C-alpha cells in the first residue's frame, strides 16, 4: 500500500469516527472505533507520517518527526515537572504509558497536528504546500504562522480534554479560558515555533524529495485533516462557545490556505 492510499484510508475512518458518528448520534448510535481517542490520535499521526513520506520524502519526514517528538517531549517534561512553560498541570493515566511525566502518545499527537499546520502555513505564506525558502526572516515568518495555525487547535481541544469526567490532564490552578491558563497558549506558541524553525532551517538546505509531483488533491489532504479535527473537536461535547470559536480560529487559516491552493491549481492549469 502506498503512503497516499494509507492516508486516504485513514481519512475515511476518521470521517466516520468524527464528525460523522457524532453528527448522527441524535438519530442513530453507530459503533465506536475501539480504543476511542487514543486510537484516533494514533491513526491521525499515521496519516501525517504517511502524507509527509509522500510529499517530503523519507529523510525529511524522519527529521521532521524526530525533531517534533524530541522537542515537544522536552518542553512537556519541563512543563509537567516545573510548571514553567504551560502552567501547572499533570497528566492522568488516561493516555497510557508515560516516558518520564509525559504520556508516550503526546509527542505523537504533536506531530499529528504540526504536519498539517506546516502545509497550511506554507500555502498561506508561499502559496505552495511544502518547502522552506528565502532568508532567515522569511523562515521566522513561516515558523510563526505555522505556530499560530497549530496553536489555534488547542483553543478547542484543551477545554474539551481537560474537562472530561475522566480528564486527560488536569490544570492545578485552573485558568480564565474554560479552566485553561493563558500561559498554556504562550507555551504552545513557543514549543511549535521552536520545532518549525529548527526543521525549516534544515529543510532550506535539504529540500523535500516527493515521490512524484504533488497534485492539488494530495496537497489538499492535510487541509481536510485539519478541518476534520476542527469539526471533531467542536462536536465532542465541550463548551457551546467552541462552536463559534472553532470556525474563527481554525476556519480562517483553513480558508486562506484553501484559497491559495485553488489559485495555485489555476496557475498550473
N, C-alpha and C positions, 0 to 999 in steps of 0.2 A: 504493500500500500504506500502510495506517495505521500509526502508531507501535506500536500494540498488536500488530497482525499481524506486524510485523517482529520485535518482542520475542519473540513466541511461536515464530516460525520459528527464531530464534537459539537459544532454549532447547532445541528439539528436536534441533538439530545438536549442541549442547553435551552433551546427554544421550548421544548416540551417541559423541561423542569421548571423554568421561569422565563417568561411570564405566562406561557400558555396554561400550564396546570393551575397556577394561582388565579388567572383570569376566569377560568371555567369553574372554579371551586363553588361559587354560588349555585351552579346548575348541576354539576356532577363532580364526584370525587375520583380523580384519576390516580392510579398508583404512583407513589413517590419513588424516586431513584434511591436504591439502597445506599446508606451512608450519609444521606442528607447533604448538608452544607459542605462537609469535608470532601465528599466525593465530587461535588460540583466544582469546588476550588481546584482539586487535582485535575479535573477534566479541562477547565479553562486554562490552567497552567500548561497542560499538554497542547492545547490549541495555540497558545502563544509561542511555545517552543517549536511546534510543527510549522507554523506560518513563518517564524523567523528563519528556520532552516531553509525554507523555500526562497525567501527574498533577501536574506543576508548572507547565506552560506553557512556551513557548519562551523568554521573557525570564528567568525564574528558572533554567531549565536552562542557558542561556548563562552567566549569572552564576556558578552553582554550578560548572560545568565549568571556566570560566576561572580562578576562584579556586583550584580544586583543582589545575589544571595548573601555574599560575604559582607558587603557594606550594610545592607539592611539588617542582617543579624547583629552586627557590631553595634549599630545605633540602637536597636531594640534591646539588646543585652544591657547597654549602658542606661537606657531609659527605664527598664524594669528595676534594675538594681540600685540606681541612684536618683531616678526621677528628674534628671537634668535636661532631657530633650523634649519629651512629650507631656510631662507632668507625672504625678504619682499614680501608678497603676500596676496591676499584676494580672497575669493570665490565669484563668481557671484551667481545669483539666478537660474541658470540652473539646479542645483542639488536639488532644492526644499527646504523643511523645514529645518531650522537650529536650533541647540542646542548651544547657545552662538553664536560664529562666525563660527561654523563648520556645514556644512550640515549633517543631520542625516544619509544620505546614506554613508558618508565617513567612519565611524567606521565599517560599514558592509562591505564595499569594502576592508578594510584592511584584515578582516578575509577571504574574498573571495580568496585572494592571499596567505595569511600567511599559511593557512592549506595545500594547495597543495605543497607549498615550504617546509613545515615541512616534508612531506612524501619524497620528492625528496632528501632533505639533509640527512634524515635518511638512505635512500638507498645508497647514495654516501659514507657516513662515516661508517655506520654499516651494510650495505647490508641487511637491513630489513626495512619495511615501517613504523613501529612505535616503540616507546619506548625511554627512556632516561636513559641509564645505565652507569655505570662507575663512576669514580671520578669527582671532581669538574672541573679539567682541561678538561676532556673529554666533560663535559656538555658545557663548554665555547666554545670548538671547534665545537660542534653540533650547538650551538646558532649562532656562527659566520658564519658557512657555510649556515645555514638557512637564515640569514640576507642577505648574498650576493646573494643567489638564488632569493629571493623576490625583492631585490633592482634592480636586472637585468631587471625585468619587467618595472620598472619606467623609465629605459633608453629609453623605447619605448613609453609608454603611456603618459608621461608628455609632450614631444614635440608635440604630437597629440592634446591632450585635452586642452592644454593652447594656442594653435594657431588656433583653430577653428574660423570661422566667429563669432560665439557666444561662446566664450571660457567658460570652466567650472571654471577656476580660472585664475588669472592674476598676473604675476610677475611684481612687481612695477618697478624694475630697470633692468629687463632682465638678461641675463647671456650668457656665451660663448657656451653653448651646446644647440643649436637650441632655444636660448632665455631663457634657464633654468640655474639658477646659480648652480655651483658645490656644494655649501653648501647644496642644497636640497638633494643630494645623501648621503652626510655625515649624514644629519638628518634622512634619511630613514634607513641607517645602524644602527644608534643609537636607533631609535624607535623600529625597528624589533628585534634587538639584545636584548633589554630590555624585550620585550614581550616573546621572545623564552626562554631566560634564566630563567625568572620568572616561566613560565609554566613548563619547563623541571625540575626545582628544585622540583616542585610539582609532576610531573609525575614520577620522580625517586622513590618517596615514594609510590605514588598511581598509580600502573601500569595500562595500558589500559585493559579494560574488553570487548573485542569484542563479538558481538552477537553470531557469530560462527567463526571457524577458517578462517583467511583471506586468500583467494585464490590469485593466481598470477593475475588473471583477475581483481579482486576487487582492489588489490594493484596498478594495472596499471592505474586505472581510474583517480586519481589526476594527473598523468603524461599526460594523454590525455587532461585534463582540462588546464594544464599549456601550452601544445602545442597549443591548440585552442586559448588561449589568445594571444600567440605569433603571430599566423597566423592572427587572427582577428585584432590585433593592427597594424601589418605590412601592411595590406591591407585597412586600414581605411583612407587613403588619407594624411598621414603625409609626412615628408621629404623623398625623394627617398633613402637617405643613410640608413634609417631604414631597408630597405630590405636586407642590408648587415650586419648591426649591430645586428639585431634580431637573425639570426641563430647562431651568435657567442656568444652573451652574454646570451641568453636563450637556444639556441640549445645545447651548450656544456654541461651544467649541466643536461639537459634533456636526452642527450645520455648517460652520465655517469650513471645516475640513471637507465635508461632502461637496460644498460649492467649489472648492479648489480642485477636488478630484474630477468633478464634472467639467470644469474649464480645461483641465489637463487632458481629459479624454477628447474634448472637442478640438484641441490644438493638434492632437495626434492623428485625428481623422483626415 
